Structure formats: C-alpha cells, structure tokens
C-alpha cells in the first residue's frame, strides 16, 4: 500500500465518521407534520411497489411503542411474506421459507409528538398493487394535521393537508 492510498483510506474513514452522526440526526430531527406524513406516504408506496415487484403480500401497520427513553411514539412496521413461488428470499432479500414472515427489526419511528388515527390498524397490499381496504389516516401534531388516503381498488396513495 502506498502512502497516497493510506491517506485516502484515512480521509474516507474520517469523513464517514463525521458524516454518520449528521445523517442520523437528519432522520431523527423532523420538524414538521408534513415531514412525518411524507414518511408515512413513502412507506406505504414502498410497500405497494414491493408487493408488485416481488409478487408477494406486504402488510403495513402503525402502532405506539415505548422507546429507549421511556417515551411512547408511533412507528410504522412492515411485513413482507414471500410468495409460494419465491426464490427462497423475502421481498427485501433475506432468506425465508415460502409462507413464513417476520416484522421489521427496526420499525420506522415518527416524531414523539405525532399522533396517528386511522380507520384500521393495518393495511395489506397485494401483488396486483391493490389494497385490502380503503384507508383514511389522520396524522396530527399540535394544531396541524395531514390526512393520508389509500384507495383499495386502485392502490392509489395520496395526502391532503387540513
């Protein structure tokens, strides 16, 4: 290894150590209800696209959990069950037996002050891209709220600020 290569390795390691905490901070410091509602919409769209691309059923649920600090916060959790004709991996690439399923190891946490009310506690997307039910979800924090909708027949996902 030459001196130049060694310096490049040191620079890359230093940059990654400096950047990692700031990237984590970006995810944990959402400041508005719009950012949290965008995260919910992106998660729902990811679930629908995964169901279609991997020909499997993907379930999304939201629930309140106690974090390490003892605070309750809403999290988004996904489950992708591999189809009976899958290649032995689940929708996200992990080894799985057809028909078996597990929830996410690290669910997606929303801001601690965010409240989610919906007409159901979960929704499932099918390999055709349709949803198991119509969903109306109200995401609120302080005096602001955003409504997120899923249309069952089309799988269309959109939001509306109120």
N, C-alpha and C positions, 0 to 999 in steps of 0.2 A: 504494500500500500504506500503510495506516495504521500508527500506532505500535503499536496493540494487535495487529494482525496480525503485525507484525515480531517483537514479543515472544513471541507464540505459536509462531512458527516457531523462534525461538531456544530456547524451552523444549522443544519437541518434539525438536529436534536434540540438545540436551544430554541429555535423558532417554534417547534412543536410543543415544547414545554410552556412557552409563553402563550401560544395561541389556544391550547386546550382549555384552560380555565375561562378564557373570554368567550369561547364558543359555547361552553356550558352555561355561562352567565346569560348569553343571548336567549337561550331556550327557557331559562327559569325566570327571566325578568320581563315577561309580557306585561304591558302596562295598560292595555285597554281590552274591553269586552270583545271588540272586533278581532283582535288577535286570537283570543281563545275560541271564538266562533269560527274563525278561519281554520284553526287547528282541527276542530270537530268536522268541518266540511271536508278538509283534506283527508282526514282519517276515514270518513265514510266513502269518499271517492276511491281511496286506495283499496278499501275492502271490496267495493264493487268491481274495480278493474282487476284485482287479484282473482276474484271468483270467475270472471270471464276468461282471463288469460290462462288460468290453471285448471279450468273446468272443475271447480270444487265449490262447496258452500262455505261462505265466510260470514261469521256472526260477529256483530259489534255490540258491546254492552257498555253501559256507563254506570258507575257506582261510586259511593262515597267510601273512602278508606282512610285509615289513620296512618299518617306519615311518621317518619323517624322523630319529628319534633313534637309529636302528640296532637298535631292539628288534623282535622278531618278535611279532606279535599276530594273533589270529583276526579275520577280517572276514566279514561277510555281504554277498553280492553278488547282485543280481537282474538278470534278463534278461527283457524282455517283447517277444516277437515279434509284430508286428501281423498280424492275420488277413488272409486274401486278400480279404475283403470290407470291410476297414477304410477309413476316410475319409482315408487318407494320413498319419495320425499314429500314433505308437506309443501304448502304453497310458498313458503319462504325459504325452501332449500334444505331444511333439517330432515334427517332420516325419520321416517314414520311408517307405520304399518297402515295399509288402507283401512279406513274406518276409524282409526284412532285420532285423538285430538287433544290438544292442550291449549290453555290460555296463555297469553303473553307473560314472559318472565318479568318484564318491567313495563307495566301499563303506562300510557301517556297521561301525565298529570296536568291538570288545569290549574289556574291560579287559585290559591286557597279561598279567596272571597267569591269565586264563581259558583253560582247555583244553577243547576240544570233540572228542569221539569219537562217531562215528556209524557205522551200518551202510551208509552211502552217502555220497558226497561232494557230492551234489546231489539235488534233487527238483523235479519239474515238476508244476504244477497246470494242468489242462485247463479249457476254457470251461464244462464241466459242474460244476466245483468238486471233481472227484476228483483224486487224486494219482497219480503214475506208480508209486509203490511205497509200502509201509509203511516208516515211518521211526522209528528209535529212536535218540535222540541223548542223550549224557550230557555235561552242561555242568558242569565242576568248577573249583574254585579253593580252594586249601589243602585243608582236610579236608571242605569242604561240596560237595555235588553235587545237581544237579537233573536229572531226566530229562524230555525233551520227546518227545512221540509224535505221529505223523501216521498216520491210518488211510487207506489208499489208496482203499478203496471208497466211503467217505463224505466224505473230505477233512477229517474231524474232527481238530482240533489241541488238545492239552492237555499239561499238565506235572504231574509228581509229584516232590515233594521226597524225597530219601533221606537 
